[in-house]
Amino acid sequence: IFSRRAVETEGGGSVLHVLDAAGLELDIKLGISGSVCTLRHFVEQQHQLPEGGGLGVDGFCEAFWDLLWHVQRDFCQALPSEGAVGPDSGSNPQEVYSFGKLLGEGTYGKVKLAHGKATGAERAIKMIPKRDQRTSSLEVEIERLRILDHPHIVKLYEHYEDANQVYLVMDFCSGGELEGLIKQRKRQGQRLPESLVSDIMRQVMLAISHVHVRGIVHLDLKSTNIMLTKSRRTVPPGRVAEGATLANVEERPHVMVIDLGVAQIFRPGNFGSKKPCGTPATMAPEVWCGEVHPKADVFSCGVVLFEMLSFAFPFRCPYIREEALRFWASSPEIDWSKVKKASGDSVGLCRSMLMRKRSCRPSAPECLKAHFLKDSDEEGDGHE
């Protein structure tokens, strides 16, 4: 990147002046945003400016390693994998995996626990019947999972097809859905500790930031699409060192976002969508008008945050589109008394995420800078 963008100086050295272009290339390579800010910071911090100003090769390398270190710390994998996961239609998954108990069942099909016969690796296999109306959604989910490589997004290891079903081989999350934990605590009459709420939400926002950087909007974020599993710290299951003690899911879970079946590609300036997608209880108001924007995911995450703090939903939106449009046109108010026992930091973040006007909401990276989630970040570093 430096060689392509730098220009030679009269003294025979090279210097980088076009920081924006180099920063954009770094963003694409590392799967982040804002690399140009780091480059500018290193220009300002140089004790000795190279000939002609700008950033010399040593300063650029130092800035690159600084970015790499932060990506590794936040995402556990610095450089995204370029290996595509293609269908293995020539093999029967029963030959590769031993199928175990049923983990879940719904209109989409079934999910079963499975173990690799050769490796013993624990996996969740989603078995989806082939239906004409679902083919495009399946293709979308597979394609999105192929290009998303992040410790807080469920990993698609491989997929199989036969005449009747598609089999998606994914991470197994032993702690189940976040919704299950919320319902359990509600039955017990115990609030979720805010340290746990902060930890979960921070991991979700890291995942969504990664999704958005790749030009994708999830559009169906909800507590049933957030999975929990045990972890020594917030690293993906299966990557914990041998002999490590796994923390209880309710103490410090590893979080994974699942189900990108309705996810859509986002292009700046093009917010159009053919029809609303998602779950009415967590959909942003503008989505009902067919508008697709990354901040719709922020709204949905705000609903999940409110749910964790109060064991209730902030809105009861109708399922029928015309009724939903009338509902949002009536400017419904949130009953903030339901979170009166929550801290000011948590409620403040929740309020900003649930702003009805999209332009007033923070982006996912901006949410990560909120004091409520930054505390979780510092605590996480201490655990490491």
C-alpha positions in Angstrom: 0.0 0.0 0.0 2.8 2.4 0.9 4.7 1.6 -2.3 1.7 2.3 -4.4 0.8 5.6 -2.8 4.1 7.1 -1.8 6.2 9.4 -3.9 10.0 9.6 -4.1 11.8 12.6 -2.5 14.8 14.4 -3.9 16.9 12.6 -1.2 16.0 9.2 -2.5 13.4 8.3 0.1 9.7 7.9 -0.2 6.9 9.8 1.6 3.1 9.3 1.7 1.0 12.5 1.2 -2.3 11.0 0.0 -3.5 9.7 3.4 -7.1 9.3 2.5 -6.5 6.8 -0.3 -4.0 4.8 1.8 -6.5 4.9 4.7 -9.3 3.5 2.5 -7.1 0.7 1.3 -6.2 -0.2 5.0 -9.9 -0.1 5.8 -10.7 -2.6 3.1 -7.8 -4.9 4.0 -8.4 -4.9 7.8 -12.2 -4.7 7.6 -12.5 -1.5 9.7 -13.1 2.2 9.2 -11.3 5.3 10.1 -7.7 4.2 9.3 -6.9 7.6 7.9 -7.4 9.1 11.4 -4.6 6.9 12.7 -2.3 7.9 9.8 -3.0 11.6 10.5 -2.3 11.0 14.2 1.1 9.5 13.3 1.9 12.4 11.0 1.3 14.8 13.9 3.3 12.7 16.4 6.4 12.4 14.2 9.5 13.9 16.0 11.3 14.4 12.7 9.3 15.0 9.6 10.5 13.3 6.4 11.6 15.4 3.5 8.6 17.3 2.1 6.4 16.4 5.0 3.8 13.6 5.0 4.4 10.1 6.4 7.6 8.1 5.8 7.8 4.4 5.5 8.8 3.9 9.2 5.9 6.0 10.4 3.5 4.2 8.0 4.7 0.8 9.3 4.3 2.0 12.9 0.7 3.2 12.1 -0.1 -0.1 10.4 1.1 -2.2 13.3 -0.9 0.0 15.7 -4.0 -0.6 13.6 -3.3 -4.3 13.3 -2.9 -4.6 17.1 -6.2 -2.9 17.8 -8.0 -5.1 15.2 -6.5 -8.2 16.7 -7.5 -7.1 20.2 -11.1 -6.2 19.2 -11.8 -8.9 16.6 -9.4 -11.7 17.6 -8.4 -12.1 13.9 -6.5 -9.3 12.3 -6.7 -10.3 8.6 -10.0 -11.7 7.3 -10.0 -15.1 5.7 -10.3 -15.2 1.9 -11.3 -18.9 1.7 -14.7 -19.3 0.3 -17.1 -21.9 1.7 -18.7 -23.8 -1.2 -21.4 -26.4 -1.2 -20.2 -30.0 -0.9 -23.0 -31.6 -2.8 -21.0 -34.7 -3.5 -20.9 -35.8 0.2 -23.6 -36.8 2.6 -23.2 -34.8 5.9 -24.1 -38.1 7.7 -20.8 -39.5 6.4 -18.9 -36.6 7.9 -20.8 -35.8 11.1 -22.5 -37.9 13.8 -25.9 -36.2 14.4 -27.1 -35.8 18.0 -29.9 -34.1 19.9 -32.3 -31.6 18.4 -31.4 -28.1 19.4 -34.3 -26.2 17.9 -37.1 -26.4 15.4 -39.2 -23.8 13.6 -40.7 -22.8 10.3 -37.2 -22.7 8.8 -36.5 -26.4 9.6 -34.4 -28.0 12.4 -31.1 -27.5 14.1 -29.2 -30.5 15.5 -26.0 -30.9 17.5 -23.4 -32.8 15.6 -19.8 -34.0 16.0 -17.2 -34.3 13.3 -16.3 -38.0 12.9 -12.7 -37.2 12.1 -12.0 -34.3 14.5 -14.7 -34.6 17.2 -15.5 -30.9 16.6 -18.8 -29.8 18.1 -21.1 -28.1 15.5 -24.7 -27.0 15.0 -26.2 -28.2 11.7 -29.1 -26.3 10.4 -31.3 -28.4 8.1 -33.5 -26.4 5.9 -36.1 -28.0 3.5 -35.8 -26.8 -0.1 -38.8 -24.7 -1.0 -39.0 -22.3 -3.9 -40.0 -19.4 -1.8 -37.1 -19.8 0.5 -34.3 -20.5 -2.0 -33.3 -16.8 -2.4 -33.2 -16.2 1.3 -31.0 -19.3 1.8 -28.6 -18.1 -0.9 -28.4 -14.7 0.8 -27.6 -16.2 4.2 -24.9 -18.5 2.8 -23.3 -15.7 0.8 -23.4 -13.3 3.7 -21.8 -15.8 6.1 -19.1 -16.6 3.5 -17.8 -13.1 3.5 -18.2 -12.3 7.2 -15.3 -13.6 9.3 -15.6 -12.4 12.9 -15.5 -14.0 16.3 -18.9 -12.6 17.2 -20.7 -13.7 14.0 -21.6 -17.4 13.8 -19.2 -19.1 11.4 -20.3 -21.1 8.5 -17.8 -23.9 8.2 -19.3 -25.7 5.2 -22.7 -26.5 3.7 -24.2 -29.5 1.9 -27.1 -30.1 -0.4 -29.2 -33.0 -1.4 -32.4 -33.4 -3.3 -34.6 -32.3 -0.3 -32.5 -30.2 2.1 -29.7 -27.8 2.6 -27.4 -28.4 5.6 -25.5 -25.4 7.1 -22.6 -26.5 9.4 -22.1 -23.7 11.9 -20.7 -22.9 15.4 -22.5 -24.5 18.3 -23.4 -22.0 21.0 -23.9 -24.0 24.2 -25.6 -21.2 26.2 -28.6 -20.9 23.8 -30.4 -17.7 22.8 -30.1 -14.5 24.8 -34.0 -14.6 24.9 -33.7 -17.8 27.0 -31.5 -16.0 29.6 -33.8 -13.0 29.7 -36.9 -15.2 30.2 -35.1 -17.3 32.9 -34.1 -14.2 34.9 -37.6 -12.8 34.5 -39.1 -16.0 36.0 -36.7 -15.8 38.8 -37.4 -12.1 39.4 -33.7 -11.2 39.1 -32.4 -8.4 37.0 -29.5 -9.0 34.6 -26.4 -7.5 36.1 -25.4 -4.4 34.1 -21.9 -5.6 33.8 -23.3 -8.6 31.9 -25.7 -6.4 29.8 -22.8 -4.2 28.9 -20.6 -7.1 28.0 -23.2 -8.7 25.8 -24.1 -5.4 24.0 -20.5 -4.5 23.4 -19.9 -7.9 21.6 -23.1 -7.4 19.6 -22.0 -3.9 18.5 -18.5 -5.2 17.5 -20.2 -7.8 15.3 -22.6 -5.2 13.8 -19.8 -2.8 13.2 -18.0 -5.5 11.2 -21.2 -6.3 9.3 -21.7 -2.6 8.4 -18.0 -2.1 7.3 -18.7 -4.8 4.7 -21.7 -3.0 3.3 -24.3 -5.3 4.9 -27.3 -4.5 7.1 -28.5 -7.4 9.2 -32.2 -6.2 9.5 -33.3 -8.9 12.0 -31.4 -8.3 15.2 -33.3 -9.6 18.2 -32.6 -11.6 21.4 -33.4 -14.8 19.6 -30.7 -14.1 17.0 -28.1 -13.5 19.7 -26.4 -16.7 20.9 -24.4 -17.2 24.0 -21.7 -19.8 24.8 -19.2 -20.4 27.6 -15.8 -18.8 27.1 -12.6 -18.2 29.1 -12.8 -14.7 27.8 -14.5 -13.2 24.7 -12.9 -15.5 22.1 -14.8 -17.8 19.8 -15.5 -21.3 21.1 -13.0 -23.9 20.0 -10.1 -21.3 20.2 -9.8 -21.5 24.0 -6.4 -22.9 25.1 -6.3 -26.5 26.2 -6.9 -26.8 29.9 -8.5 -23.4 30.3 -11.5 -23.0 32.6 -14.6 -21.8 30.9 -16.6 -19.1 32.6 -20.3 -19.6 33.3 -22.4 -18.1 30.5 -24.0 -15.7 32.9 -20.7 -14.5 34.2 -18.9 -13.7 31.0 -20.4 -15.2 27.8 -19.1 -15.3 24.3 -21.7 -13.7 22.1 -22.5 -14.6 18.5 -25.0 -13.0 16.1 -26.8 -15.4 13.8 -29.4 -15.5 11.0 -28.5 -13.2 8.1 -31.4 -14.6 6.0 -32.9 -11.1 5.4 -29.6 -9.2 5.4 -29.2 -6.7 2.5 -26.3 -5.0 0.8 -26.2 -1.3 1.7 -24.8 1.4 -0.6 -24.3 5.0 0.7 -27.0 7.2 -0.7 -29.2 4.3 -1.8 -31.6 3.5 1.0 -34.3 1.8 -1.1 -35.7 -1.6 -0.5 -38.6 -3.5 -2.1 -40.4 -4.4 1.1 -39.9 -4.2 4.9 -37.7 -7.0 6.4 -37.3 -8.1 9.9 -39.4 -8.7 13.1 -42.0 -6.0 13.9 -41.1 -5.7 17.6 -37.5 -4.8 16.8 -37.8 -3.1 13.4 -36.8 0.6 13.0 -39.6 2.9 11.9 -38.0 3.7 8.6 -37.7 0.0 7.6 -41.5 -0.1 7.3 -41.2 2.5 4.6 -38.7 0.3 2.7 -35.6 2.2 3.8 -32.4 0.2 4.4 -29.7 1.8 6.5 -27.1 0.6 9.0 -28.7 2.6 11.7 -31.8 0.4 11.4 -29.6 -2.3 13.1 -28.7 0.2 15.8 -32.4 0.7 16.6 -32.9 -3.0 16.8 -30.0 -3.3 19.1 -31.5 -0.6 21.2 -34.6 -2.7 21.5 -32.5 -5.6 22.7 -30.8 -3.4 25.2 -34.1 -2.1 26.5 -35.3 -5.8 26.8 -32.3 -6.7 28.8 -32.7 -3.8 31.2 -36.5 -4.1 31.6 -37.6 -7.6 30.5 -40.1 -5.8 28.2 -40.2 -4.3 24.7 -40.2 -0.5 24.2 -42.8 -0.7 21.5 -45.7 -3.0 20.6 -45.8 -2.5 16.8 -48.5 -4.2 14.7 -47.5 -6.9 12.2 -49.5 -5.5 9.3 -47.6 -2.9 7.3 -50.5 -0.4 7.0 -51.2 -0.6 10.7 -47.5 -0.3 11.5 -47.2 2.8 9.5 -50.1 4.4 11.4 -48.5 3.2 14.6 -45.3 5.1 13.9 -47.1 8.1 12.5 -48.8 8.4 15.9 -45.4 9.1 17.6 -45.6 6.4 20.3 -43.8 7.1 23.5 -41.5 4.7 25.4 -42.4 4.0 29.1 -38.9 4.8 30.5 -40.2 4.0 34.0 -39.6 0.3 33.1 -35.9 1.0 33.3 -35.9 3.3 36.4 -33.6 0.9 38.2 -31.0 1.0 35.4 -27.9 3.2 35.5 -27.9 6.6 33.7 -25.2 5.4 31.3 -27.2 2.4 30.2 -30.4 4.3 29.8 -28.6 7.2 28.0 -27.2 4.8 25.4 -30.6 3.1 25.0 -32.3 6.4 24.5 -29.9 7.4 21.7 -30.2 4.1 20.0 -34.0 4.2 20.0 -34.3 7.7 18.5 -37.1 7.5 15.9 -35.3 9.9 13.6 -32.5 7.9 12.0 -30.1 10.8 11.6 -30.2 11.3 15.4 -29.1 7.8 16.2 -25.4 6.9 16.7 -23.7 4.5 14.4 -22.5 1.2 15.7 -18.9 2.4 16.1 -20.2 5.5 17.9 -22.2 3.2 20.3 -18.9 1.4 21.2 -17.5 4.7 22.4 -20.4 5.2 24.9 -19.3 5.1 28.5 -21.6 2.2 29.3 -19.8 0.0 26.7 -16.3 1.4 27.2 -16.5 0.2 30.9 -17.1 -3.3 29.5 -14.1 -2.9 27.2 -11.8 -1.9 30.0 -13.1 -4.8 32.2 -12.5 -7.2 29.3 -8.9 -6.1 28.9 -8.4 -6.8 32.6 -9.7 -10.3 32.2 -7.3 -10.9 29.4 
